[in-house]
């Protein structure tokens, strides 16, 4: 029996908002759901799930659909997005490769 994943309200609301933004952009561009699904090479039912905010859809597909209709995922444009990604990669490089739980009990009772 598969365990059903439970998502936070924030995650559910964010997915619903992104889905509705995608639907709005698609309709403003006068694209049918089938046209967009064909362009993204996905089933129309998958697009319907994305537009409804279903969290089981693959992240890459959702991002690609958003890009196709012009929904910005971040409040920055493509060149700045690349620079931000490089900056984050540099910060991550400075951090430890792995994080481990401490195995020793620390006596901090003074």
TORPA-4810 file (N, C-alpha, C, O; in nm, 3 decimals):
<nodes>
NODE_1_0.084_-0.118_0.000_0.000_0.000_0.000_0.089_0.125_0.000_0.177_0.138_0.084_X
NODE_2_0.064_0.215_-0.094_0.142_0.336_-0.104_0.095_0.439_-0.002_-0.025_0.459_0.018_X
NODE_3_0.191_0.502_0.061_0.159_0.606_0.158_0.134_0.737_0.083_0.213_0.776_-0.002_X
NODE_4_0.025_0.802_0.114_-0.007_0.928_0.049_0.077_1.040_0.111_0.080_1.057_0.233_X
NODE_5_0.144_1.115_0.025_0.229_1.225_0.072_0.141_1.340_0.119_0.040_1.374_0.057_X
NODE_6_0.183_1.400_0.229_0.111_1.515_0.283_0.197_1.639_0.260_0.314_1.642_0.296_X
NODE_7_0.138_1.740_0.199_0.208_1.864_0.170_0.160_1.975_0.262_0.045_1.974_0.308_X
NODE_8_0.247_2.070_0.288_0.210_2.185_0.371_0.112_2.273_0.295_0.102_2.265_0.173_X
NODE_9_0.041_2.355_0.368_-0.052_2.449_0.306_0.022_2.542_0.212_-0.028_2.575_0.105_X
NODE_10_0.140_2.584_0.254_0.220_2.674_0.171_0.252_2.609_0.036_0.236_2.672_-0.069_X
NODE_11_0.296_2.484_0.037_0.330_2.413_-0.086_0.207_2.396_-0.174_0.214_2.415_-0.296_X
NODE_12_0.094_2.360_-0.114_-0.029_2.343_-0.192_-0.074_2.475_-0.254_-0.113_2.480_-0.370_X
NODE_13_-0.068_2.583_-0.175_-0.109_2.714_-0.226_-0.015_2.763_-0.335_-0.059_2.822_-0.434_X
NODE_14_0.115_2.740_-0.319_0.213_2.782_-0.419_0.190_2.709_-0.551_0.196_2.769_-0.658_X
NODE_15_0.164_2.579_-0.544_0.138_2.500_-0.665_0.008_2.545_-0.731_0.000_2.554_-0.854_X
NODE_16_-0.094_2.573_-0.650_-0.222_2.620_-0.705_-0.204_2.756_-0.773_-0.260_2.779_-0.880_X
NODE_17_-0.128_2.845_-0.710_-0.104_2.977_-0.768_-0.029_2.964_-0.901_-0.067_3.027_-1.000_X
NODE_18_0.077_2.885_-0.903_0.153_2.866_-1.026_0.064_2.806_-1.135_0.070_2.849_-1.251_X
NODE_19_-0.016_2.710_-1.100_-0.106_2.649_-1.197_-0.204_2.749_-1.256_-0.227_2.750_-1.377_X
NODE_20_-0.260_2.832_-1.171_-0.356_2.933_-1.220_-0.286_3.039_-1.303_-0.343_3.089_-1.400_X
NODE_21_-0.163_3.077_-1.267_-0.087_3.173_-1.347_-0.059_3.115_-1.487_-0.066_3.187_-1.587_X
NODE_22_-0.027_2.987_-1.492_-0.004_2.920_-1.620_-0.133_2.919_-1.702_-0.132_2.949_-1.822_X
NODE_23_-0.243_2.885_-1.638_-0.372_2.882_-1.708_-0.409_3.021_-1.760_-0.454_3.034_-1.874_X
NODE_24_-0.390_3.123_-1.678_-0.421_3.260_-1.719_-0.335_3.302_-1.838_-0.387_3.358_-1.935_X
NODE_25_-0.205_3.275_-1.831_-0.115_3.312_-1.941_-0.151_3.238_-2.069_-0.148_3.296_-2.178_X
NODE_26_-0.186_3.110_-2.057_-0.226_3.032_-2.174_-0.349_3.092_-2.239_-0.355_3.106_-2.361_X
NODE_27_-0.448_3.127_-2.158_-0.573_3.182_-2.212_-0.551_3.322_-2.269_-0.610_3.357_-2.371_X
NODE_28_-0.465_3.403_-2.205_-0.435_3.536_-2.257_-0.364_3.527_-2.392_-0.378_3.617_-2.476_X
NODE_29_-0.287_3.421_-2.414_-0.220_3.399_-2.542_-0.311_3.329_-2.642_-0.271_3.298_-2.755_X
NODE_30_-0.437_3.304_-2.599_-0.537_3.238_-2.682_-0.490_3.102_-2.731_-0.512_3.065_-2.847_X
NODE_31_-0.424_3.027_-2.641_-0.380_2.891_-2.672_-0.480_2.793_-2.612_-0.524_2.811_-2.498_X
NODE_32_-0.514_2.692_-2.686_-0.598_2.587_-2.628_-0.509_2.499_-2.540_-0.387_2.497_-2.555_X
NODE_33_-0.572_2.426_-2.451_-0.498_2.334_-2.366_-0.427_2.230_-2.452_-0.314_2.191_-2.422_X
NODE_34_-0.492_2.185_-2.557_-0.431_2.084_-2.645_-0.310_2.141_-2.718_-0.210_2.072_-2.734_X
NODE_35_-0.318_2.268_-2.762_-0.204_2.332_-2.831_-0.081_2.337_-2.739_0.029_2.302_-2.780_X
NODE_36_-0.103_2.379_-2.615_0.009_2.389_-2.521_0.062_2.250_-2.485_0.183_2.230_-2.476_X
NODE_37_-0.027_2.157_-2.464_0.015_2.020_-2.432_0.098_1.962_-2.547_0.200_1.897_-2.523_X
NODE_38_0.054_1.985_-2.670_0.128_1.936_-2.786_0.266_2.002_-2.794_0.365_1.935_-2.823_X
NODE_39_0.271_2.130_-2.770_0.398_2.203_-2.777_0.496_2.153_-2.672_0.617_2.148_-2.696_X
NODE_40_0.445_2.115_-2.555_0.530_2.065_-2.446_0.551_1.914_-2.455_0.627_1.858_-2.376_X
NODE_41_0.484_1.850_-2.549_0.491_1.704_-2.567_0.445_1.629_-2.442_0.511_1.536_-2.395_X
NODE_42_0.331_1.673_-2.390_0.269_1.606_-2.275_0.123_1.580_-2.307_0.069_1.634_-2.404_X
NODE_43_0.060_1.499_-2.226_-0.084_1.474_-2.243_-0.164_1.594_-2.193_-0.121_1.666_-2.103_X
NODE_44_-0.280_1.613_-2.251_-0.366_1.724_-2.208_-0.407_1.706_-2.062_-0.424_1.805_-1.991_X
NODE_45_-0.423_1.583_-2.017_-0.457_1.556_-1.877_-0.346_1.601_-1.782_-0.374_1.647_-1.672_X
NODE_46_-0.222_1.587_-1.826_-0.109_1.633_-1.744_-0.113_1.784_-1.732_-0.090_1.839_-1.624_X
NODE_47_-0.142_1.852_-1.842_-0.154_1.998_-1.838_-0.268_2.039_-1.745_-0.255_2.136_-1.670_X
NODE_48_-0.377_1.966_-1.749_-0.491_1.996_-1.661_-0.447_1.985_-1.514_-0.482_2.069_-1.432_X
NODE_49_-0.370_1.881_-1.482_-0.321_1.864_-1.345_-0.231_1.979_-1.305_-0.240_2.030_-1.194_X
NODE_50_-0.143_2.022_-1.397_-0.053_2.135_-1.368_-0.135_2.259_-1.339_-0.109_2.330_-1.241_X
NODE_51_-0.233_2.287_-1.424_-0.314_2.408_-1.406_-0.400_2.402_-1.280_-0.440_2.506_-1.228_X
NODE_52_-0.428_2.283_-1.231_-0.504_2.269_-1.107_-0.414_2.269_-0.984_-0.463_2.265_-0.871_X
NODE_53_-0.283_2.274_-1.005_-0.192_2.278_-0.892_-0.161_2.143_-0.831_-0.123_2.135_-0.714_X
NODE_54_-0.178_2.037_-0.907_-0.150_1.903_-0.857_0.000_1.888_-0.833_0.080_1.908_-0.924_X
NODE_55_0.038_1.854_-0.711_0.179_1.847_-0.674_0.247_1.718_-0.719_0.367_1.701_-0.694_X
NODE_56_0.176_1.628_-0.782_0.239_1.504_-0.828_0.305_1.518_-0.965_0.370_1.425_-1.011_X
NODE_57_0.289_1.633_-1.030_0.347_1.653_-1.164_0.497_1.676_-1.153_0.546_1.735_-1.056_X
NODE_58_0.568_1.629_-1.253_0.714_1.644_-1.255_0.753_1.791_-1.261_0.699_1.868_-1.341_X
NODE_59_0.847_1.829_-1.177_0.888_1.969_-1.165_0.939_2.025_-1.297_0.906_2.138_-1.333_X
NODE_60_1.018_1.948_-1.370_1.072_1.994_-1.497_0.963_2.027_-1.598_0.973_2.125_-1.672_X
NODE_61_0.860_1.946_-1.601_0.749_1.971_-1.693_0.675_2.098_-1.654_0.639_2.178_-1.740_X
NODE_62_0.653_2.118_-1.525_0.585_2.238_-1.478_0.666_2.362_-1.515_0.610_2.461_-1.563_X
NODE_63_0.797_2.358_-1.493_0.882_2.472_-1.527_0.880_2.498_-1.678_0.876_2.613_-1.721_X
NODE_64_0.883_2.392_-1.758_0.882_2.408_-1.904_0.750_2.469_-1.951_0.750_2.557_-2.037_X
NODE_65_0.640_2.424_-1.896_0.509_2.480_-1.931_0.505_2.628_-1.895_0.458_2.711_-1.973_X
NODE_66_0.554_2.661_-1.776_0.557_2.802_-1.734_0.640_2.885_-1.832_0.600_2.995_-1.868_X
NODE_67_0.754_2.833_-1.874_0.839_2.905_-1.968_0.770_2.923_-2.104_0.781_3.029_-2.166_X
NODE_68_0.699_2.820_-2.148_0.631_2.827_-2.278_0.524_2.935_-2.283_0.505_2.998_-2.387_X
NODE_69_0.455_2.957_-2.172_0.350_3.060_-2.172_0.397_3.194_-2.118_0.322_3.291_-2.116_X
NODE_70_0.524_3.199_-2.073_0.581_3.326_-2.029_0.561_3.359_-1.882_0.572_3.476_-1.844_X
NODE_71_0.532_3.260_-1.800_0.517_3.284_-1.656_0.656_3.282_-1.594_0.727_3.181_-1.602_X
NODE_72_0.696_3.394_-1.533_0.827_3.401_-1.469_0.820_3.332_-1.333_0.732_3.360_-1.252_X
NODE_73_0.913_3.240_-1.312_0.916_3.167_-1.185_0.989_3.245_-1.077_0.965_3.225_-0.958_X
NODE_74_1.077_3.333_-1.119_1.151_3.416_-1.025_1.139_3.560_-1.074_1.110_3.584_-1.191_X
NODE_75_1.161_3.652_-0.986_1.145_3.793_-1.022_1.272_3.848_-1.086_1.311_3.962_-1.060_X
NODE_76_1.336_3.767_-1.168_1.456_3.810_-1.239_1.453_3.752_-1.380_1.387_3.652_-1.406_X
NODE_77_1.526_3.818_-1.471_1.529_3.768_-1.608_1.640_3.664_-1.627_1.717_3.638_-1.534_X
NODE_78_1.648_3.606_-1.745_1.738_3.493_-1.772_1.885_3.523_-1.742_1.949_3.442_-1.676_X
NODE_79_1.943_3.635_-1.789_2.085_3.658_-1.758_2.112_3.671_-1.608_2.213_3.621_-1.558_X
NODE_80_2.023_3.738_-1.537_2.041_3.754_-1.393_2.021_3.621_-1.322_2.088_3.592_-1.224_X
NODE_81_1.929_3.540_-1.372_1.905_3.408_-1.314_2.033_3.324_-1.319_2.066_3.256_-1.222_X
NODE_82_2.104_3.329_-1.431_2.230_3.256_-1.444_2.334_3.305_-1.345_2.407_3.225_-1.287_X
NODE_83_2.342_3.435_-1.326_2.437_3.492_-1.230_2.402_3.452_-1.087_2.490_3.419_-1.008_X
NODE_84_2.274_3.454_-1.055_2.229_3.412_-0.922_2.263_3.265_-0.897_2.307_3.228_-0.788_X
NODE_85_2.241_3.183_-0.998_2.272_3.041_-0.987_2.422_3.020_-0.962_2.460_2.937_-0.879_X
NODE_86_2.505_3.095_-1.033_2.651_3.086_-1.012_2.688_3.129_-0.869_2.772_3.065_-0.806_X
NODE_87_2.625_3.236_-0.819_2.654_3.284_-0.684_2.616_3.179_-0.580_2.691_3.156_-0.484_X
NODE_88_2.502_3.115_-0.597_2.458_3.011_-0.504_2.552_2.891_-0.511_2.588_2.834_-0.408_X
NODE_89_2.592_2.853_-0.632_2.686_2.741_-0.646_2.817_2.771_-0.572_2.874_2.684_-0.506_X
NODE_90_2.864_2.895_-0.584_2.988_2.934_-0.515_2.973_2.926_-0.364_3.064_2.881_-0.295_X
NODE_91_2.859_2.969_-0.312_2.834_2.960_-0.168_2.830_2.815_-0.121_2.887_2.780_-0.018_X
NODE_92_2.763_2.731_-0.199_2.752_2.589_-0.163_2.889_2.524_-0.163_2.916_2.435_-0.082_X
NODE_93_2.976_2.566_-0.254_3.111_2.510_-0.262_3.188_2.534_-0.132_3.272_2.453_-0.094_X
NODE_94_3.161_2.645_-0.066_3.231_2.679_0.058_3.180_2.600_0.179_3.246_2.597_0.283_X
NODE_95_3.065_2.538_0.166_3.007_2.463_0.277_3.056_2.319_0.276_3.106_2.271_0.174_X
NODE_96_3.044_2.248_0.388_3.088_2.108_0.392_3.014_2.023_0.288_2.898_2.049_0.255_X
NODE_97_3.085_1.922_0.236_3.025_1.831_0.137_2.909_1.753_0.196_2.808_1.730_0.130_X
NODE_98_2.923_1.713_0.321_2.815_1.636_0.385_2.795_1.688_0.527_2.887_1.742_0.589_X
NODE_99_2.676_1.670_0.575_2.639_1.711_0.710_2.606_1.584_0.787_2.524_1.503_0.745_X
NODE_100_2.672_1.569_0.901_2.646_1.451_0.983_2.598_1.495_1.121_2.636_1.600_1.171_X
NODE_101_2.514_1.411_1.179_2.470_1.433_1.316_2.587_1.410_1.410_2.668_1.320_1.389_X
NODE_102_2.594_1.490_1.512_2.698_1.471_1.613_2.670_1.342_1.689_2.557_1.314_1.728_X
NODE_103_2.775_1.264_1.710_2.757_1.136_1.780_2.785_1.150_1.929_2.751_1.061_2.007_X
NODE_104_2.845_1.258_1.967_2.877_1.277_2.109_2.771_1.363_2.176_2.718_1.458_2.117_X
NODE_105_2.741_1.327_2.297_2.656_1.413_2.378_2.744_1.522_2.438_2.847_1.493_2.498_X
NODE_106_2.704_1.642_2.421_2.782_1.754_2.474_2.727_1.791_2.609_2.607_1.814_2.626_X
NODE_107_2.817_1.796_2.707_2.777_1.833_2.841_2.788_1.985_2.854_2.896_2.039_2.875_X
NODE_108_2.674_2.051_2.842_2.675_2.197_2.851_2.611_2.245_2.981_2.567_2.359_2.992_X
NODE_109_2.607_2.156_3.079_2.552_2.190_3.210_2.665_2.245_3.297_2.750_2.170_3.344_X
NODE_110_2.665_2.374_3.317_2.772_2.439_3.396_2.738_2.454_3.539_2.817_2.506_3.617_X
</nodes>
